[in-house]
Amino acid sequence: MSQVFEKRLLTRDRGAGIFQNLWRIPWAFVLLLCAIGAIGYVALYSAGSGNPDLYANKHALRFAFCLVMMLCIGLVDIRIIARLAWLGYAGALGLLVLVALHGSVGGGAQRWIDLGPLQLQPSELMKIMLVVALAAWFSRASWERMGNPLFLIPPAVAVLIPVALIFKQPNLGTAMITVVLGAAIFWAAGMRWWKFALAAAAAAAAAPIVYDNLRDYQRARIHTFLDPESDPLGAGYNIIQSKIALGSGGIWGKGFLQGTQGHLNFLPEKQTDFIFTMIAEEFGLVGALTTLGLLMLVVTYCFLVALRSKHQFGRLLGIGLGTNYFLYIFVNVAMVTGSIPVGGVPLPLISHGGSAMLTAMIGFGILISAHVYRDAEFGPARE
């Protein structure tokens, strides 16, 4: 009889714990993500020339599904996520290998796995799983252990293997982002600065080799970045049209559904890579800065989670996931403004496409878990 009573008490306590954790979810952050998703709906409605079935409705359905998934992940104990970190990394790595063997080809690149309603890009998932795995590796490492080069070899290999597979697809932009993401975790974990200097020197020495192995269209992007007017109707067309659209929006924009560059089909990939240009043309500098402000609030929240976490795993997660989202924003906006070569990086939660949204929301779910369980005990540092 007492065992039955204790079991009922345990079940009730677990239910109370789940209810309590629901209140600990940062609902302001969830509303912020919903606001960004709504901006994406409006932009994609315009990109579809007023036809919501073309892009906008699909975006809304994906966001609703990903939102529920994010909240479910957020309620999982962060210590369980830490224990499963390397299993998730192995799964993402397996998907990258599967892409190399049997992936769908599009635009001259083999980057996707066709899952019917969704074309999954494993390189996006790999970035999230890499952050989680590296955070788990370094979470209980002492300062002395961080000074041991042998301790840094396994995580360095864990970064370089997916980078090589992503580069081979080819996807130079995502490969470079993955390298920077790994470096951010190493830095946050306490790796000595002189080791970064050695790594930077090795990267500089390898740059000519990397350039020699680029595809012709990738070299053309670099040349176009340096001189877009050299081929205004070919390789330089995209960035020239993007700059025209950005400039023509002015302060307040041309108005919703009134963008000429986008609706007259001068602007390429307006629903994906150049969605920010659509926003700037129709809503002007004010709309563009408002969008950027909301996106940067997400990055700020990620770093706040890192600051408030009492365990190293949560701190590294906040820094890594915040860096990942910042790189999305920086690369996309810099790309459409002509500050860096065009690289095919979407604007998560705004651009059309499921992979970037799905993986971003998985990352945010893990981040919410780190916030909800920010006081969790992980044990002493390993010597």
C-alpha positions in Angstrom: 0.0 0.0 0.0 2.8 2.4 0.9 4.6 1.6 -2.4 1.5 2.6 -4.3 1.2 5.8 -2.3 4.9 6.7 -2.9 4.5 6.0 -6.6 1.5 8.4 -6.7 3.5 11.0 -4.9 6.4 10.6 -7.4 4.1 10.9 -10.4 2.5 14.0 -8.9 5.9 15.6 -8.2 7.0 14.9 -11.7 3.8 16.5 -13.1 4.4 19.5 -10.8 8.0 19.8 -12.0 6.9 19.9 -15.6 4.3 22.5 -14.8 6.8 24.5 -12.9 9.3 24.3 -15.8 6.6 25.6 -18.2 6.6 28.8 -16.2 10.4 28.9 -16.4 10.4 28.9 -20.2 11.4 32.4 -21.4 8.1 33.3 -23.0 9.4 36.8 -24.0 12.1 35.0 -26.1 9.4 32.7 -27.6 7.3 35.8 -28.6 10.4 37.4 -30.1 10.9 34.3 -32.3 7.2 34.5 -33.3 7.6 38.1 -34.3 10.6 37.2 -36.5 8.6 34.3 -38.0 5.7 36.8 -38.7 8.2 39.1 -40.6 9.1 36.1 -42.6 5.5 35.4 -43.4 4.9 38.9 -44.6 8.1 39.0 -46.7 7.3 35.6 -48.3 3.7 36.7 -49.0 5.2 39.6 -51.0 7.8 37.3 -52.6 4.9 35.2 -53.8 3.3 38.3 -55.4 0.3 38.1 -53.0 -0.1 34.3 -53.4 0.2 32.9 -49.8 0.2 29.3 -51.1 3.5 29.8 -52.9 5.8 30.4 -49.9 4.0 32.1 -47.0 1.6 29.3 -45.9 4.3 26.7 -46.0 6.5 29.0 -43.9 3.7 29.3 -41.3 3.1 25.6 -41.1 6.8 24.8 -40.7 7.1 27.5 -38.0 4.2 26.2 -36.1 5.6 22.6 -36.1 9.1 23.8 -35.2 7.7 26.0 -32.4 6.1 23.0 -30.7 9.2 20.9 -31.2 11.3 23.7 -29.7 9.2 23.9 -26.6 9.3 20.1 -26.1 13.1 20.1 -26.4 13.2 23.1 -24.0 11.6 20.9 -21.3 14.2 18.2 -21.5 16.7 18.2 -18.7 19.9 19.8 -20.0 22.0 17.0 -18.4 20.2 14.4 -20.7 21.1 16.6 -23.7 24.7 16.6 -22.5 24.8 12.8 -22.2 23.4 12.4 -25.7 25.6 15.1 -27.2 28.1 12.8 -29.0 25.3 10.5 -30.2 23.7 13.5 -31.9 27.0 14.4 -33.4 27.5 10.9 -34.8 23.9 11.0 -36.3 24.6 14.3 -38.0 27.9 13.1 -39.3 26.2 10.0 -40.6 23.8 12.2 -42.5 26.7 14.1 -44.0 28.2 10.8 -45.2 24.8 9.8 -46.6 24.6 13.1 -48.5 28.0 12.5 -50.0 26.9 9.0 -51.2 23.2 9.5 -52.2 22.3 13.2 -51.7 20.1 15.2 -54.0 21.9 17.4 -56.5 20.8 21.0 -57.1 22.6 23.9 -58.6 25.7 21.9 -59.1 26.0 20.9 -55.4 25.1 17.7 -53.5 23.8 19.1 -50.2 20.4 17.7 -49.5 18.5 14.6 -48.4 15.1 14.3 -50.0 12.5 13.5 -47.2 9.4 14.2 -49.3 7.9 17.4 -47.8 11.3 18.5 -46.6 14.7 18.6 -48.2 17.0 18.3 -45.2 20.5 19.9 -45.4 22.5 18.0 -42.9 25.3 20.6 -42.8 22.9 22.9 -41.0 22.1 20.2 -38.4 25.8 19.4 -38.1 26.5 22.9 -36.8 24.0 22.6 -34.0 25.2 19.1 -33.0 28.9 20.3 -33.2 28.2 23.1 -30.7 26.5 20.6 -28.3 29.2 18.0 -28.6 32.1 20.5 -28.1 30.2 22.1 -25.2 29.9 18.6 -23.6 33.6 17.9 -24.2 34.8 21.1 -22.6 32.1 21.5 -20.0 34.1 19.9 -17.1 37.6 20.5 -18.4 39.9 22.3 -15.9 42.2 25.2 -16.9 45.2 23.0 -16.7 43.6 20.4 -19.0 42.9 23.0 -21.6 46.6 23.7 -21.8 47.3 20.1 -22.8 47.5 19.8 -26.6 46.5 16.1 -26.6 43.2 17.0 -24.9 42.4 19.4 -27.8 43.1 16.9 -30.6 39.8 14.9 -30.4 37.6 18.1 -30.6 39.7 19.5 -33.3 39.2 16.4 -35.4 35.5 16.6 -34.6 35.5 20.0 -36.2 37.7 19.1 -39.3 35.8 16.0 -40.4 32.4 17.7 -41.0 34.2 20.7 -42.5 35.9 18.5 -45.0 32.6 16.7 -45.9 30.8 20.1 -46.2 33.5 21.6 -48.4 33.3 18.5 -50.7 29.6 19.1 -51.4 30.7 21.8 -52.3 29.5 24.4 -49.7 32.4 26.8 -49.0 30.3 29.3 -47.0 28.9 26.7 -44.5 32.3 25.1 -44.2 33.9 28.4 -43.2 31.0 29.1 -40.8 31.6 25.7 -39.2 35.3 26.5 -38.7 34.5 29.9 -37.1 31.8 28.2 -34.9 34.3 25.6 -33.7 36.9 28.3 -33.0 34.4 30.2 -30.9 33.8 27.2 -28.7 37.5 26.6 -28.3 38.0 30.2 -27.3 35.2 30.2 -24.9 36.4 27.0 -23.3 39.8 28.7 -22.6 42.2 27.6 -25.3 45.5 29.6 -25.2 45.8 32.5 -27.7 49.1 31.3 -29.2 47.4 28.1 -30.3 44.8 30.2 -32.2 47.8 32.1 -33.8 49.2 28.8 -35.0 45.9 27.6 -36.3 45.5 31.0 -38.2 48.9 30.6 -39.7 48.1 27.1 -40.8 44.8 28.3 -42.4 46.7 31.1 -44.2 49.2 28.6 -45.6 46.4 26.4 -46.8 44.4 29.2 -48.4 46.1 28.8 -51.9 45.4 25.1 -51.8 41.8 25.7 -51.0 41.5 28.2 -53.8 43.0 25.8 -56.3 40.3 23.3 -55.3 37.4 25.6 -55.7 34.8 25.1 -58.4 34.7 27.6 -61.3 31.5 29.2 -60.0 33.0 29.7 -56.6 36.0 31.5 -58.0 33.7 33.6 -60.1 31.9 34.7 -56.9 35.2 35.9 -55.4 36.1 37.7 -58.6 32.6 39.2 -58.8 32.9 40.4 -55.2 36.1 42.2 -56.0 34.6 43.7 -59.2 30.9 43.1 -59.7 30.7 45.4 -62.7 33.1 43.2 -64.7 30.3 40.9 -65.6 27.0 42.8 -65.0 24.8 40.3 -67.0 26.5 37.2 -65.7 28.2 36.6 -62.4 27.8 40.1 -61.2 24.0 40.3 -62.0 22.7 39.1 -58.6 24.7 41.6 -56.4 24.1 44.5 -58.7 20.3 44.0 -58.7 20.4 43.5 -54.9 22.2 46.8 -54.4 19.7 48.6 -56.7 16.8 47.1 -54.7 18.4 48.1 -51.4 19.0 51.7 -52.5 15.6 52.2 -54.1 13.8 51.4 -50.9 15.0 54.7 -49.3 14.0 55.5 -45.7 10.5 54.2 -45.7 10.4 51.8 -48.6 8.1 51.6 -51.7 5.3 49.9 -49.8 4.1 46.4 -49.2 3.8 44.5 -52.6 5.2 47.6 -54.4 8.8 46.5 -54.8 9.8 46.8 -58.5 13.0 44.8 -58.4 11.4 41.9 -56.7 8.1 41.8 -58.4 9.5 42.4 -61.9 11.8 39.4 -61.3 15.0 41.4 -61.5 16.0 40.2 -58.0 17.1 36.6 -58.0 16.3 34.1 -55.2 14.1 36.7 -53.5 12.4 34.1 -51.3 15.6 32.6 -50.0 19.1 34.3 -50.1 17.8 37.8 -51.0 14.8 38.0 -48.7 16.4 40.8 -46.7 16.6 42.8 -49.9 12.9 42.3 -50.4 12.2 43.7 -46.9 14.6 46.7 -47.5 13.0 47.6 -50.8 9.4 47.5 -49.6 9.9 48.8 -46.0 13.0 50.8 -46.5 15.8 51.5 -44.0 13.4 51.6 -41.1 12.0 48.1 -41.9 15.5 46.7 -42.5 16.9 48.1 -39.2 13.8 46.9 -37.3 14.3 43.4 -38.7 18.0 43.5 -37.9 17.2 44.8 -34.4 14.9 41.8 -33.7 17.5 39.3 -35.0 20.2 40.8 -32.9 17.9 40.6 -29.8 17.9 36.8 -30.4 21.7 36.8 -30.4 21.8 38.9 -27.3 19.5 36.5 -25.5 21.8 33.6 -26.4 24.7 35.3 -24.7 22.5 36.2 -21.7 21.8 32.5 -21.2 25.5 32.0 -21.2 26.0 34.7 -18.6 23.3 33.4 -16.3 24.1 29.7 -16.5 25.8 28.3 -13.4 27.4 25.4 -15.3 30.0 25.5 -18.1 27.9 23.4 -20.5 25.1 26.1 -20.5 27.7 28.8 -20.9 29.3 27.2 -23.9 26.0 26.4 -25.4 24.9 30.0 -25.2 28.1 31.3 -26.8 28.1 28.6 -29.5 24.4 28.9 -30.5 24.5 32.7 -30.3 27.6 32.7 -32.5 25.9 30.4 -35.0 22.8 32.6 -35.3 25.0 35.8 -35.5 27.0 34.2 -38.4 23.7 33.4 -40.2 22.7 37.1 -40.0 26.1 38.6 -40.7 26.8 36.4 -43.7 23.4 36.8 -45.3 23.2 40.6 -44.8 26.8 41.1 -45.8 26.2 39.0 -48.9 23.2 40.9 -50.2 24.9 44.2 -49.6 28.0 43.2 -51.5 30.3 43.2 -48.5 31.3 39.6 -49.0 31.0 37.1 -51.9 27.6 35.6 -52.5 27.5 32.2 -50.6 23.9 31.0 -50.5 23.3 31.4 -46.7 19.6 32.0 -45.8 18.1 34.2 -43.1 16.7 31.7 -40.5 13.0 32.1 -39.6 12.6 34.5 -42.4 13.8 32.9 -45.6 11.8 30.2 -47.4 13.1 26.7 -46.7 12.8 24.1 -44.0 16.3 23.0 -43.1 17.5 26.4 -41.7 14.3 26.9 -39.7 14.3 23.3 -38.4 17.9 23.4 -37.2 17.7 26.9 -35.8 14.6 25.9 -33.7 16.3 22.8 -32.5 19.2 25.0 -31.3 16.8 27.4 -29.6 15.1 24.5 -27.9 18.4 23.3 -26.5 19.1 26.9 -25.4 15.7 27.1 -23.6 16.6 23.9 -21.8 19.9 25.5 -20.7 17.9 28.4 -19.4 15.3 26.3 -17.6 18.0 24.1 -16.0 20.6 26.8 -15.6 21.1 25.8 -11.9 21.7 22.1 -12.7 24.7 20.4 -11.1 27.2 18.8 -13.5 29.9 17.7 -11.0 33.4 19.0 -10.5 35.8 19.8 -13.3 38.0 17.0 -14.6 41.7 17.4 -14.0 
